Amino acid sequence: MELNNFLLSIDEDGIAVFTANRPEKLNAMDATAWHELLTFFTQVNERPDVHAVIITGAGEKAFIAGADISALREKTPANTLSSPAPLATRAIELCCKPVIAAVNGYAFGGGCEIAAACDLRIVSENAVFGLPEVTLGILPGAGGTQRLAKLIGVGRAKEMILAGKNIKAQEAVSIGLASQCVPLDTLLSAAKQTAKRMLAAGPISFQLCKKLLDASMSADLESGLWMECLSLAVTCGTQDKHEGVQAFLEKRLASFQGK
Ligand code: COA
């Protein structure tokens, strides 16, 4: 796929770093950028060369400073209904492989929403999350009102979205918006270490757990527990379960095949 707004590198462990690359605009997302994000995540599930994805931003100042505000002038009700932005964040959320946001500065608007759709957020000390859309007369439209409320609670989400409160790195960790805060120059290596830990999981176990955890945000307890029971039963029929148990008993690392 052709990339004009992102850089893609894939290391020997299959960890892809997908970097928003418009540093002169603090990596703000125009329609083409949203389409590239959507296409990439639609294809990632099928790509054998990619085992995990880290999303980050080019430069030292911003992760992604939101939707490109100059492009907002062209927004109409009709083209907003078919916007790729909510589809892109949903594709991130539905990705069956680990997805980590390495938040290296401003994560405003759509940038905050992209980060919220990832499995984990690791932040550098200069990271700031914010959702200033209402000051532009619009609102967060890539999952912000929904995912943020579920991640940090509706009260804190209201502080951010309605009262314009920005959340800095340390506070993000303390409220559970981010899992870890590290110096900027170690951000990518910290994200890769976490990705490697996630890749130690059996792939079927990982995918089922990710879906169960996401479902826990909206499913009632009874349904969630039943889905969990069925999913555990599925894992108990896999070669990976046999391999994982044997590897433990033989005091060696498991070699999972995803079967
Ligand atoms: N869309 C388009 N351009 C953007 C942008 C965005 N979301 N965010 C930043 N930029 C551009 C600025 O216009 C500026 O361009 P210029 O040099 O051509 O004037 C450049 O990126 C640098 O930004 P600047 O505002 O000078 O940096 P700063 O350090 O003073 O402030 C922010 C950083 C993030 C606080 C500020 O840029 C900002 O508030 N951006 C908008 C965030 C936003 O509202 N996002 C949600 C959009 S729906």
py3Dmol code that shows the C-alpha trace and the ligand (Angstrom):
import py3Dmol

protein = """\
ATOM      1  CA  MET A   1       0.000   0.000   0.000  1.00  0.00           C
ATOM      2  CA  GLU A   2       1.173   3.527  -0.757  1.00  0.00           C
ATOM      3  CA  LEU A   3       1.817   5.643   2.335  1.00  0.00           C
ATOM      4  CA  ASN A   4       2.057   9.434   2.118  1.00  0.00           C
ATOM      5  CA  ASN A   5       1.219  10.347   5.703  1.00  0.00           C
ATOM      6  CA  PHE A   6       2.759   7.463   7.632  1.00  0.00           C
ATOM      7  CA  LEU A   7       6.103   5.696   7.755  1.00  0.00           C
ATOM      8  CA  LEU A   8       6.190   1.934   8.223  1.00  0.00           C
ATOM      9  CA  SER A   9       9.102  -0.101   9.530  1.00  0.00           C
ATOM     10  CA  ILE A  10       8.986  -3.736  10.592  1.00  0.00           C
ATOM     11  CA  ASP A  11      11.728  -5.262  12.761  1.00  0.00           C
ATOM     12  CA  GLU A  12      13.023  -8.833  12.905  1.00  0.00           C
ATOM     13  CA  ASP A  13      10.409  -9.726  15.551  1.00  0.00           C
ATOM     14  CA  GLY A  14       7.575  -8.626  13.263  1.00  0.00           C
ATOM     15  CA  ILE A  15       6.894  -5.523  15.357  1.00  0.00           C
ATOM     16  CA  ALA A  16       5.682  -2.801  13.004  1.00  0.00           C
ATOM     17  CA  VAL A  17       6.195   0.855  13.891  1.00  0.00           C
ATOM     18  CA  PHE A  18       3.548   2.932  12.117  1.00  0.00           C
ATOM     19  CA  THR A  19       4.555   6.575  12.406  1.00  0.00           C
ATOM     20  CA  ALA A  20       2.268   9.514  11.616  1.00  0.00           C
ATOM     21  CA  ASN A  21       4.552  11.672   9.527  1.00  0.00           C
ATOM     22  CA  ARG A  22       3.476  15.290   9.085  1.00  0.00           C
ATOM     23  CA  PRO A  23       5.647  16.818  11.813  1.00  0.00           C
ATOM     24  CA  GLU A  24       5.256  20.352  10.416  1.00  0.00           C
ATOM     25  CA  LYS A  25       1.505  20.016  11.218  1.00  0.00           C
ATOM     26  CA  LEU A  26       2.131  18.098  14.454  1.00  0.00           C
ATOM     27  CA  ASN A  27       1.041  14.962  12.551  1.00  0.00           C
ATOM     28  CA  ALA A  28      -2.546  16.216  12.163  1.00  0.00           C
ATOM     29  CA  MET A  29      -4.763  13.797  10.241  1.00  0.00           C
ATOM     30  CA  ASP A  30      -6.432  14.801   6.967  1.00  0.00           C
ATOM     31  CA  ALA A  31      -8.818  12.499   5.082  1.00  0.00           C
ATOM     32  CA  THR A  32      -5.989  10.768   3.199  1.00  0.00           C
ATOM     33  CA  ALA A  33      -4.192  10.038   6.475  1.00  0.00           C
ATOM     34  CA  TRP A  34      -7.347   8.540   8.005  1.00  0.00           C
ATOM     35  CA  HIS A  35      -7.759   6.361   4.886  1.00  0.00           C
ATOM     36  CA  GLU A  36      -4.156   5.178   5.171  1.00  0.00           C
ATOM     37  CA  LEU A  37      -4.666   4.308   8.846  1.00  0.00           C
ATOM     38  CA  LEU A  38      -7.888   2.450   8.018  1.00  0.00           C
ATOM     39  CA  THR A  39      -6.333   0.534   5.112  1.00  0.00           C
ATOM     40  CA  PHE A  40      -3.261  -0.430   7.111  1.00  0.00           C
ATOM     41  CA  PHE A  41      -5.272  -1.821  10.006  1.00  0.00           C
ATOM     42  CA  THR A  42      -7.710  -3.562   7.668  1.00  0.00           C
ATOM     43  CA  GLN A  43      -4.739  -5.388   6.124  1.00  0.00           C
ATOM     44  CA  VAL A  44      -2.702  -6.070   9.277  1.00  0.00           C
ATOM     45  CA  ASN A  45      -4.752  -9.091  10.332  1.00  0.00           C
ATOM     46  CA  GLU A  46      -3.830 -10.810   7.056  1.00  0.00           C
ATOM     47  CA  ARG A  47      -0.156  -9.812   7.018  1.00  0.00           C
ATOM     48  CA  PRO A  48       2.141 -12.672   8.081  1.00  0.00           C
ATOM     49  CA  ASP A  49       5.098 -10.269   8.400  1.00  0.00           C
ATOM     50  CA  VAL A  50       3.410  -8.131  11.100  1.00  0.00           C
ATOM     51  CA  HIS A  51       2.891  -9.627  14.570  1.00  0.00           C
ATOM     52  CA  ALA A  52       2.292  -6.427  16.556  1.00  0.00           C
ATOM     53  CA  VAL A  53       1.917  -2.716  15.816  1.00  0.00           C
ATOM     54  CA  ILE A  54       3.204   0.382  17.588  1.00  0.00           C
ATOM     55  CA  ILE A  55       1.616   3.674  16.525  1.00  0.00           C
ATOM     56  CA  THR A  56       3.650   6.805  17.164  1.00  0.00           C
ATOM     57  CA  GLY A  57       4.258  10.285  15.747  1.00  0.00           C
ATOM     58  CA  ALA A  58       7.228  11.784  13.917  1.00  0.00           C
ATOM     59  CA  GLY A  59       9.249  14.424  15.743  1.00  0.00           C
ATOM     60  CA  GLU A  60       9.608  15.151  19.430  1.00  0.00           C
ATOM     61  CA  LYS A  61       6.570  17.335  19.944  1.00  0.00           C
ATOM     62  CA  ALA A  62       3.466  15.458  18.930  1.00  0.00           C
ATOM     63  CA  PHE A  63       1.942  12.024  18.698  1.00  0.00           C
ATOM     64  CA  ILE A  64      -0.987  13.282  16.596  1.00  0.00           C
ATOM     65  CA  ALA A  65      -2.515  16.740  17.165  1.00  0.00           C
ATOM     66  CA  GLY A  66      -5.923  15.622  15.934  1.00  0.00           C
ATOM     67  CA  ALA A  67      -7.847  16.069  12.734  1.00  0.00           C
ATOM     68  CA  ASP A  68      -6.360  18.585  10.320  1.00  0.00           C
ATOM     69  CA  ILE A  69      -8.263  21.728  11.277  1.00  0.00           C
ATOM     70  CA  SER A  70      -7.814  23.355   7.867  1.00  0.00           C
ATOM     71  CA  ALA A  71      -9.589  20.345   6.309  1.00  0.00           C
ATOM     72  CA  LEU A  72     -12.507  20.840   8.719  1.00  0.00           C
ATOM     73  CA  ARG A  73     -13.662  23.723   6.505  1.00  0.00           C
ATOM     74  CA  GLU A  74     -14.694  21.179   3.858  1.00  0.00           C
ATOM     75  CA  LYS A  75     -16.654  19.049   6.332  1.00  0.00           C
ATOM     76  CA  THR A  76     -20.375  18.702   5.668  1.00  0.00           C
ATOM     77  CA  PRO A  77     -23.003  16.536   7.382  1.00  0.00           C
ATOM     78  CA  ALA A  78     -22.982  14.207   4.360  1.00  0.00           C
ATOM     79  CA  ASN A  79     -19.233  13.645   4.067  1.00  0.00           C
ATOM     80  CA  THR A  80     -18.899  13.367   7.841  1.00  0.00           C
ATOM     81  CA  LEU A  81     -21.324  10.438   7.881  1.00  0.00           C
ATOM     82  CA  SER A  82     -18.975   8.533   5.569  1.00  0.00           C
ATOM     83  CA  SER A  83     -15.775   9.651   7.319  1.00  0.00           C
ATOM     84  CA  PRO A  84     -12.989   7.052   7.548  1.00  0.00           C
ATOM     85  CA  ALA A  85     -11.999   8.297  11.054  1.00  0.00           C
ATOM     86  CA  PRO A  86     -14.400   6.189  13.179  1.00  0.00           C
ATOM     87  CA  LEU A  87     -13.797   3.211  10.887  1.00  0.00           C
ATOM     88  CA  ALA A  88     -10.046   3.571  11.385  1.00  0.00           C
ATOM     89  CA  THR A  89     -10.238   3.645  15.187  1.00  0.00           C
ATOM     90  CA  ARG A  90     -12.628   0.680  15.097  1.00  0.00           C
ATOM     91  CA  ALA A  91     -10.189  -1.213  12.830  1.00  0.00           C
ATOM     92  CA  ILE A  92      -7.434  -0.564  15.400  1.00  0.00           C
ATOM     93  CA  GLU A  93      -9.682  -1.856  18.174  1.00  0.00           C
ATOM     94  CA  LEU A  94     -10.682  -4.951  16.192  1.00  0.00           C
ATOM     95  CA  CYS A  95      -7.123  -5.776  15.117  1.00  0.00           C
ATOM     96  CA  CYS A  96      -6.370  -9.319  16.266  1.00  0.00           C
ATOM     97  CA  LYS A  97      -2.709  -8.452  16.947  1.00  0.00           C
ATOM     98  CA  PRO A  98      -1.281  -6.342  19.797  1.00  0.00           C
ATOM     99  CA  VAL A  99      -1.523  -2.591  19.131  1.00  0.00           C
ATOM    100  CA  ILE A 100       0.329  -0.114  21.361  1.00  0.00           C
ATOM    101  CA  ALA A 101       0.246   3.676  21.187  1.00  0.00           C
ATOM    102  CA  ALA A 102       3.677   5.163  21.923  1.00  0.00           C
ATOM    103  CA  VAL A 103       2.488   8.677  22.756  1.00  0.00           C
ATOM    104  CA  ASN A 104       5.400  11.054  22.223  1.00  0.00           C
ATOM    105  CA  GLY A 105       3.814  14.466  22.833  1.00  0.00           C
ATOM    106  CA  TYR A 106       0.438  16.029  22.018  1.00  0.00           C
ATOM    107  CA  ALA A 107      -2.334  13.469  21.542  1.00  0.00           C
ATOM    108  CA  PHE A 108      -5.177  15.860  20.838  1.00  0.00           C
ATOM    109  CA  GLY A 109      -8.564  15.217  19.276  1.00  0.00           C
ATOM    110  CA  GLY A 110      -8.283  12.332  16.824  1.00  0.00           C
ATOM    111  CA  GLY A 111      -4.805  11.573  18.209  1.00  0.00           C
ATOM    112  CA  CYS A 112      -6.293  10.976  21.647  1.00  0.00           C
ATOM    113  CA  GLU A 113      -9.025   8.859  20.039  1.00  0.00           C
ATOM    114  CA  ILE A 114      -6.492   6.771  18.089  1.00  0.00           C
ATOM    115  CA  ALA A 115      -4.542   6.179  21.299  1.00  0.00           C
ATOM    116  CA  ALA A 116      -7.742   5.244  23.149  1.00  0.00           C
ATOM    117  CA  ALA A 117      -8.515   2.569  20.537  1.00  0.00           C
ATOM    118  CA  CYS A 118      -5.141   0.859  21.072  1.00  0.00           C
ATOM    119  CA  ASP A 119      -4.677  -1.997  23.545  1.00  0.00           C
ATOM    120  CA  LEU A 120      -2.198  -0.022  25.655  1.00  0.00           C
ATOM    121  CA  ARG A 121      -0.788   3.478  25.800  1.00  0.00           C
ATOM    122  CA  ILE A 122       2.818   4.065  26.805  1.00  0.00           C
ATOM    123  CA  VAL A 123       3.685   7.748  27.119  1.00  0.00           C
ATOM    124  CA  SER A 124       6.796   9.879  27.155  1.00  0.00           C
ATOM    125  CA  GLU A 125       7.207  12.523  29.856  1.00  0.00           C
ATOM    126  CA  ASN A 126       6.077  15.288  27.464  1.00  0.00           C
ATOM    127  CA  ALA A 127       2.821  13.563  26.459  1.00  0.00           C
ATOM    128  CA  VAL A 128      -0.440  15.499  26.774  1.00  0.00           C
ATOM    129  CA  PHE A 129      -3.910  14.161  26.022  1.00  0.00           C
ATOM    130  CA  GLY A 130      -6.734  16.543  25.130  1.00  0.00           C
ATOM    131  CA  LEU A 131     -10.070  16.654  23.340  1.00  0.00           C
ATOM    132  CA  PRO A 132     -10.642  20.306  22.353  1.00  0.00           C
ATOM    133  CA  GLU A 133     -13.262  19.645  19.647  1.00  0.00           C
ATOM    134  CA  VAL A 134     -16.119  21.498  21.360  1.00  0.00           C
ATOM    135  CA  THR A 135     -14.064  24.694  21.198  1.00  0.00           C
ATOM    136  CA  LEU A 136     -14.174  24.294  17.411  1.00  0.00           C
ATOM    137  CA  GLY A 137     -17.937  23.838  17.471  1.00  0.00           C
ATOM    138  CA  ILE A 138     -17.735  20.128  16.676  1.00  0.00           C
ATOM    139  CA  LEU A 139     -17.229  17.038  18.862  1.00  0.00           C
ATOM    140  CA  PRO A 140     -14.941  14.008  19.094  1.00  0.00           C
ATOM    141  CA  GLY A 141     -16.109  11.736  16.275  1.00  0.00           C
ATOM    142  CA  ALA A 142     -13.645   8.841  16.278  1.00  0.00           C
ATOM    143  CA  GLY A 143     -14.862   7.174  19.459  1.00  0.00           C
ATOM    144  CA  GLY A 144     -13.768   9.811  21.990  1.00  0.00           C
ATOM    145  CA  THR A 145     -17.071  10.221  23.807  1.00  0.00           C
ATOM    146  CA  GLN A 146     -17.477   6.444  24.058  1.00  0.00           C
ATOM    147  CA  ARG A 147     -14.028   4.903  24.557  1.00  0.00           C
ATOM    148  CA  LEU A 148     -12.681   7.621  26.849  1.00  0.00           C
ATOM    149  CA  ALA A 149     -15.675   7.329  29.165  1.00  0.00           C
ATOM    150  CA  LYS A 150     -15.121   3.582  29.407  1.00  0.00           C
ATOM    151  CA  LEU A 151     -11.363   3.878  29.890  1.00  0.00           C
ATOM    152  CA  ILE A 152     -11.231   6.589  32.544  1.00  0.00           C
ATOM    153  CA  GLY A 153     -14.843   6.954  33.697  1.00  0.00           C
ATOM    154  CA  VAL A 154     -17.525   9.308  32.525  1.00  0.00           C
ATOM    155  CA  GLY A 155     -16.636  12.014  35.098  1.00  0.00           C
ATOM    156  CA  ARG A 156     -13.038  12.337  33.927  1.00  0.00           C
ATOM    157  CA  ALA A 157     -14.098  12.065  30.269  1.00  0.00           C
ATOM    158  CA  LYS A 158     -16.525  14.954  30.865  1.00  0.00           C
ATOM    159  CA  GLU A 159     -13.702  17.005  32.403  1.00  0.00           C
ATOM    160  CA  MET A 160     -11.672  16.461  29.240  1.00  0.00           C
ATOM    161  CA  ILE A 161     -14.395  16.797  26.599  1.00  0.00           C
ATOM    162  CA  LEU A 162     -16.745  19.344  28.193  1.00  0.00           C
ATOM    163  CA  ALA A 163     -14.355  21.333  30.406  1.00  0.00           C
ATOM    164  CA  GLY A 164     -11.278  21.183  28.166  1.00  0.00           C
ATOM    165  CA  LYS A 165      -9.002  19.566  30.754  1.00  0.00           C
ATOM    166  CA  ASN A 166      -5.745  18.301  29.280  1.00  0.00           C
ATOM    167  CA  ILE A 167      -4.108  15.265  30.889  1.00  0.00           C
ATOM    168  CA  LYS A 168      -0.322  15.198  31.181  1.00  0.00           C
ATOM    169  CA  ALA A 169       1.804  12.049  31.173  1.00  0.00           C
ATOM    170  CA  GLN A 170       2.010  11.317  34.916  1.00  0.00           C
ATOM    171  CA  GLU A 171      -1.675  11.975  35.480  1.00  0.00           C
ATOM    172  CA  ALA A 172      -2.484   9.753  32.481  1.00  0.00           C
ATOM    173  CA  VAL A 173      -0.716   6.891  34.264  1.00  0.00           C
ATOM    174  CA  SER A 174      -2.374   7.632  37.587  1.00  0.00           C
ATOM    175  CA  ILE A 175      -5.893   7.541  36.086  1.00  0.00           C
ATOM    176  CA  GLY A 176      -5.220   4.450  33.951  1.00  0.00           C
ATOM    177  CA  LEU A 177      -5.235   6.243  30.617  1.00  0.00           C
ATOM    178  CA  ALA A 178      -1.623   5.160  30.120  1.00  0.00           C
ATOM    179  CA  SER A 179       0.142   2.111  31.484  1.00  0.00           C
ATOM    180  CA  GLN A 180       3.658   3.538  31.714  1.00  0.00           C
ATOM    181  CA  CYS A 181       5.543   6.839  31.469  1.00  0.00           C
ATOM    182  CA  VAL A 182       9.161   6.800  30.260  1.00  0.00           C
ATOM    183  CA  PRO A 183      11.727   9.339  28.999  1.00  0.00           C
ATOM    184  CA  LEU A 184      11.160  10.262  25.355  1.00  0.00           C
ATOM    185  CA  ASP A 185      14.393   8.639  24.153  1.00  0.00           C
ATOM    186  CA  THR A 186      13.341   5.259  25.567  1.00  0.00           C
ATOM    187  CA  LEU A 187       9.697   5.378  24.446  1.00  0.00           C
ATOM    188  CA  LEU A 188      10.001   3.131  21.403  1.00  0.00           C
ATOM    189  CA  SER A 189      12.157   0.559  23.150  1.00  0.00           C
ATOM    190  CA  ALA A 190       9.689   0.468  26.080  1.00  0.00           C
ATOM    191  CA  ALA A 191       6.809  -0.024  23.619  1.00  0.00           C
ATOM    192  CA  LYS A 192       8.737  -2.806  21.857  1.00  0.00           C
ATOM    193  CA  GLN A 193       9.486  -4.556  25.152  1.00  0.00           C
ATOM    194  CA  THR A 194       5.780  -4.531  25.974  1.00  0.00           C
ATOM    195  CA  ALA A 195       4.907  -5.751  22.470  1.00  0.00           C
ATOM    196  CA  LYS A 196       7.356  -8.648  22.915  1.00  0.00           C
ATOM    197  CA  ARG A 197       5.696  -9.584  26.213  1.00  0.00           C
ATOM    198  CA  MET A 198       2.329  -9.612  24.424  1.00  0.00           C
ATOM    199  CA  LEU A 199       3.789 -11.772  21.653  1.00  0.00           C
ATOM    200  CA  ALA A 200       4.719 -14.430  24.219  1.00  0.00           C
ATOM    201  CA  ALA A 201       0.997 -15.257  24.486  1.00  0.00           C
ATOM    202  CA  GLY A 202      -0.544 -18.040  22.447  1.00  0.00           C
ATOM    203  CA  PRO A 203      -2.132 -16.223  19.483  1.00  0.00           C
ATOM    204  CA  ILE A 204      -5.568 -17.810  19.940  1.00  0.00           C
ATOM    205  CA  SER A 205      -5.530 -17.056  23.691  1.00  0.00           C
ATOM    206  CA  PHE A 206      -4.457 -13.480  22.946  1.00  0.00           C
ATOM    207  CA  GLN A 207      -7.203 -12.863  20.397  1.00  0.00           C
ATOM    208  CA  LEU A 208      -9.935 -14.351  22.550  1.00  0.00           C
ATOM    209  CA  CYS A 209      -8.800 -12.424  25.650  1.00  0.00           C
ATOM    210  CA  LYS A 210      -8.676  -9.173  23.685  1.00  0.00           C
ATOM    211  CA  LYS A 211     -12.225  -9.714  22.405  1.00  0.00           C
ATOM    212  CA  LEU A 212     -13.471 -10.693  25.872  1.00  0.00           C
ATOM    213  CA  LEU A 213     -11.902  -7.627  27.490  1.00  0.00           C
ATOM    214  CA  ASP A 214     -13.359  -5.346  24.819  1.00  0.00           C
ATOM    215  CA  ALA A 215     -16.747  -7.052  25.189  1.00  0.00           C
ATOM    216  CA  SER A 216     -16.610  -6.470  28.962  1.00  0.00           C
ATOM    217  CA  MET A 217     -17.091  -2.747  28.224  1.00  0.00           C
ATOM    218  CA  SER A 218     -20.624  -3.350  26.976  1.00  0.00           C
ATOM    219  CA  ALA A 219     -21.722  -6.919  27.768  1.00  0.00           C
ATOM    220  CA  ASP A 220     -23.689  -7.717  30.931  1.00  0.00           C
ATOM    221  CA  LEU A 221     -21.832  -9.885  33.469  1.00  0.00           C
ATOM    222  CA  GLU A 222     -23.824 -13.048  32.785  1.00  0.00           C
ATOM    223  CA  SER A 223     -23.191 -12.877  29.016  1.00  0.00           C
ATOM    224  CA  GLY A 224     -19.555 -11.932  29.540  1.00  0.00           C
ATOM    225  CA  LEU A 225     -18.929 -14.867  31.874  1.00  0.00           C
ATOM    226  CA  TRP A 226     -20.615 -17.245  29.432  1.00  0.00           C
ATOM    227  CA  MET A 227     -18.456 -15.929  26.551  1.00  0.00           C
ATOM    228  CA  GLU A 228     -15.412 -16.397  28.788  1.00  0.00           C
ATOM    229  CA  CYS A 229     -16.405 -19.999  29.584  1.00  0.00           C
ATOM    230  CA  LEU A 230     -16.913 -20.804  25.882  1.00  0.00           C
ATOM    231  CA  SER A 231     -13.639 -19.137  24.927  1.00  0.00           C
ATOM    232  CA  LEU A 232     -11.736 -21.123  27.560  1.00  0.00           C
ATOM    233  CA  ALA A 233     -13.322 -24.292  26.166  1.00  0.00           C
ATOM    234  CA  VAL A 234     -12.084 -23.309  22.688  1.00  0.00           C
ATOM    235  CA  THR A 235      -8.504 -22.825  23.938  1.00  0.00           C
ATOM    236  CA  CYS A 236      -8.632 -26.250  25.629  1.00  0.00           C
ATOM    237  CA  GLY A 237      -9.047 -27.859  22.204  1.00  0.00           C
ATOM    238  CA  THR A 238      -5.985 -26.180  20.677  1.00  0.00           C
ATOM    239  CA  GLN A 239      -2.500 -27.499  19.975  1.00  0.00           C
ATOM    240  CA  ASP A 240      -1.262 -24.257  21.581  1.00  0.00           C
ATOM    241  CA  LYS A 241      -2.728 -25.296  24.935  1.00  0.00           C
ATOM    242  CA  HIS A 242      -0.967 -28.659  24.683  1.00  0.00           C
ATOM    243  CA  GLU A 243       2.298 -26.913  23.743  1.00  0.00           C
ATOM    244  CA  GLY A 244       1.969 -24.263  26.503  1.00  0.00           C
ATOM    245  CA  VAL A 245       1.394 -26.844  29.220  1.00  0.00           C
ATOM    246  CA  GLN A 246       4.145 -29.186  27.928  1.00  0.00           C
ATOM    247  CA  ALA A 247       6.606 -26.303  27.693  1.00  0.00           C
ATOM    248  CA  PHE A 248       5.940 -25.337  31.320  1.00  0.00           C
ATOM    249  CA  LEU A 249       6.377 -28.913  32.516  1.00  0.00           C
ATOM    250  CA  GLU A 250       9.569 -29.325  30.461  1.00  0.00           C
ATOM    251  CA  LYS A 251      10.908 -25.948  31.723  1.00  0.00           C
ATOM    252  CA  ARG A 252      11.284 -24.447  28.248  1.00  0.00           C
ATOM    253  CA  LEU A 253       9.726 -21.583  26.294  1.00  0.00           C
ATOM    254  CA  ALA A 254       6.533 -22.453  24.421  1.00  0.00           C
ATOM    255  CA  SER A 255       6.556 -22.360  20.640  1.00  0.00           C
ATOM    256  CA  PHE A 256       2.985 -21.539  19.650  1.00  0.00           C
ATOM    257  CA  GLN A 257       1.639 -22.187  16.145  1.00  0.00           C
ATOM    258  CA  GLY A 258      -1.731 -20.454  16.570  1.00  0.00           C
ATOM    259  CA  LYS A 259      -3.530 -23.774  16.039  1.00  0.00           C
TER     260      LYS A 259
END
"""
ligand_1 = """\
48
COA
N -4.600 20.688 12.291
C -3.863 21.400 11.434
N -2.707 21.987 11.753
C -2.276 21.839 13.017
C -2.982 21.109 13.985
C -4.203 20.495 13.564
N -4.926 19.744 14.387
N -2.318 21.140 15.143
C -1.213 21.861 14.928
N -1.185 22.292 13.638
C -0.175 23.111 12.988
C -0.245 24.557 13.448
O -1.227 25.259 12.701
C 1.154 25.014 13.136
O 1.268 25.242 11.758
P 2.039 26.583 11.208
O 3.454 26.410 11.696
O 1.890 26.455 9.737
O 1.334 27.729 11.830
C 2.001 23.791 13.473
O 1.116 22.669 13.408
C 2.618 23.836 14.842
O 1.582 24.036 15.779
P 1.584 25.215 16.882
O 0.167 25.515 17.221
O 2.419 26.346 16.381
O 2.321 24.491 18.086
P 2.166 24.850 19.641
O 3.252 24.099 20.331
O 2.086 26.311 19.858
O 0.740 24.226 20.065
C -0.967 22.559 20.132
C 0.535 22.842 20.001
C -1.184 21.053 19.910
C -1.440 22.957 21.535
C -1.717 23.378 19.091
O -1.110 23.183 17.820
C -3.184 23.006 18.935
O -4.004 23.367 19.767
N -3.514 22.293 17.836
C -4.876 21.923 17.547
C -5.299 20.709 18.348
C -6.771 20.410 18.117
O -7.642 21.226 18.341
N -7.042 19.155 17.666
C -8.363 18.681 17.433
C -8.795 18.983 16.051
S -10.428 18.423 15.731
"""
view = py3Dmol.view(width=600, height=400)
view.addModel(protein, "pdb")
view.setStyle({"model": 0}, {"cartoon": {"style": "trace"}})
view.addModel(ligand_1, "xyz")
view.setStyle({"model": 1}, {"stick": {}})
view.zoomTo()
view.show()
